[in-house]
Amino acid sequence: MDQLIYSWDEFFKDAKKLAEIIQPNKPKSLIVVTRGGMFLGGMLSEYLDIPIVETVSVKSYADREKQLLNVLKPAVAGLPDPLIIDDIADTGETLQHLSKIYEAKTAVLFYKPSAIIKPDFHLHEINKWVKFPWEVDAL
């Protein structure tokens, strides 16, 4: 399978670009999907000056194998005007599921056009596997 090796430098530039895209519709809180969205969520919290950040833990992959979506830890309910943050919309299942639960818009760095949901905010459309710099085996 083709893959993209995504660097820290690219990530920092892209996080700022995504913040600029989101800014006109700035949310009041962030719901960050762990673990993939944690670095992006932190950066967007800083760039957009959003101090209310909650996490939701979801597992849907083991290595590169798709599994059933499993919410391991839900986010606190009732956050004001939340935006869900993840690194990628691969199948879109996670974003679709969470956006319905939390009635929230979504933002990612990468979006695969074959996903079942298109994020409200994204930078790149891609059909490759993305190797993020925060992944243990990316070193």
C-alpha positions as CSV (number, residue, x, y, z in Angstrom):
1,M,0.0,0.0,0.0
2,D,1.3,3.5,-0.9
3,Q,2.0,5.6,2.1
4,L,2.9,9.2,2.9
5,I,5.6,9.9,5.5
6,Y,4.4,13.0,7.2
7,S,7.0,15.1,9.0
8,W,6.9,17.3,12.2
9,D,7.7,20.3,10.0
10,E,4.7,19.6,7.7
11,F,2.5,19.0,10.8
12,F,3.3,22.4,12.4
13,K,2.7,24.3,9.2
14,D,-0.5,22.4,8.5
15,A,-1.8,22.9,12.1
16,K,-1.5,26.6,11.6
17,K,-3.1,26.5,8.2
18,L,-6.0,24.5,9.6
19,A,-6.4,27.0,12.5
20,E,-6.7,29.8,10.0
21,I,-9.4,27.9,8.1
22,I,-11.4,27.3,11.3
23,Q,-10.9,30.8,12.8
24,P,-14.0,32.4,11.1
25,N,-16.2,29.7,12.6
26,K,-14.2,29.4,15.9
27,P,-15.8,26.9,18.3
28,K,-16.0,27.4,22.0
29,S,-14.6,24.0,22.9
30,L,-12.6,21.1,21.4
31,I,-13.2,17.3,21.6
32,V,-10.0,15.6,20.7
33,V,-10.0,12.0,19.5
34,T,-7.2,10.1,21.2
35,R,-4.6,9.3,20.3
36,G,-4.3,10.5,16.7
37,G,-5.9,13.9,17.3
38,M,-4.0,14.8,20.5
39,F,-1.1,16.7,18.9
40,L,-3.4,18.6,16.5
41,G,-5.9,19.3,19.3
42,G,-3.2,20.8,21.4
43,M,-2.0,23.0,18.6
44,L,-5.5,24.1,17.6
45,S,-6.2,24.9,21.3
46,E,-3.2,27.2,21.3
47,Y,-3.7,28.8,17.9
48,L,-7.4,29.4,18.3
49,D,-7.1,30.3,22.1
50,I,-9.7,27.7,23.1
51,P,-9.0,26.6,26.7
52,I,-11.8,24.0,26.9
53,V,-10.4,20.8,25.6
54,E,-12.0,17.3,26.3
55,T,-10.9,13.9,25.0
56,V,-12.7,10.9,23.7
57,S,-10.9,7.6,23.3
58,V,-11.8,5.6,20.3
59,K,-10.2,2.4,19.0
60,S,-11.0,1.3,15.4
61,Y,-7.6,0.0,14.2
62,A,-5.1,-2.6,15.3
63,D,-2.0,-1.9,13.2
64,R,-3.5,-1.3,9.8
65,E,-6.4,-3.6,10.3
66,K,-9.9,-2.0,10.6
67,Q,-11.9,-3.2,13.6
68,L,-15.3,-2.4,15.0
69,L,-15.5,1.1,16.4
70,N,-15.1,1.0,20.2
71,V,-15.5,4.1,22.4
72,L,-13.1,3.4,25.3
73,K,-13.8,6.7,27.1
74,P,-16.5,9.2,26.1
75,A,-16.1,12.9,26.3
76,V,-18.0,15.0,28.8
77,A,-21.5,15.8,27.5
78,G,-22.8,19.3,27.2
79,L,-19.7,21.2,26.0
80,P,-20.4,24.6,24.5
81,D,-20.2,24.7,20.7
82,P,-17.7,21.8,20.3
83,L,-15.4,20.9,17.4
84,I,-14.2,17.3,17.0
85,I,-10.5,17.0,16.2
86,D,-8.7,14.0,14.7
87,D,-5.7,13.4,12.5
88,I,-7.4,11.7,9.6
89,A,-10.8,10.8,8.2
90,D,-9.9,7.3,6.9
91,T,-13.2,5.5,6.7
92,G,-15.0,8.4,8.4
93,E,-16.8,6.1,10.8
94,T,-15.3,7.7,13.9
95,L,-16.1,11.2,12.9
96,Q,-19.6,10.3,11.8
97,H,-20.3,8.5,15.1
98,L,-18.9,11.2,17.3
99,S,-20.4,14.1,15.4
100,K,-23.9,12.7,15.9
101,I,-23.3,12.0,19.6
102,Y,-21.9,15.5,20.4
103,E,-23.7,17.4,17.7
104,A,-20.4,18.9,16.6
105,K,-18.5,19.9,13.5
106,T,-15.3,18.0,12.6
107,A,-11.8,18.9,11.6
108,V,-8.9,16.8,10.4
109,L,-5.6,17.2,8.6
110,F,-6.3,14.5,6.0
111,Y,-9.5,13.3,4.4
112,K,-9.9,10.2,2.2
113,P,-12.6,10.8,-0.4
114,S,-13.9,7.3,0.1
115,A,-14.8,8.1,3.8
116,I,-18.5,8.0,4.7
117,I,-18.4,11.6,6.0
118,K,-16.6,14.7,4.7
119,P,-15.1,16.7,7.6
120,D,-16.3,20.3,8.0
121,F,-12.7,21.4,8.0
122,H,-9.7,19.6,6.4
123,L,-6.5,20.4,4.5
124,H,-5.5,17.4,2.4
125,E,-7.4,14.8,0.4
126,I,-5.4,11.6,0.1
127,N,-5.8,8.0,-0.9
128,K,-2.6,6.8,0.9
129,W,-1.8,5.4,4.3
130,V,-0.4,8.3,6.3
131,K,2.5,7.7,8.7
132,F,2.3,10.4,11.3
133,P,5.5,11.5,13.1
134,W,3.9,10.8,16.6
135,E,3.5,7.1,15.7
136,V,5.9,4.9,17.6
137,D,7.2,3.1,14.5
138,A,7.6,6.4,12.6
139,L,11.0,7.0,14.2
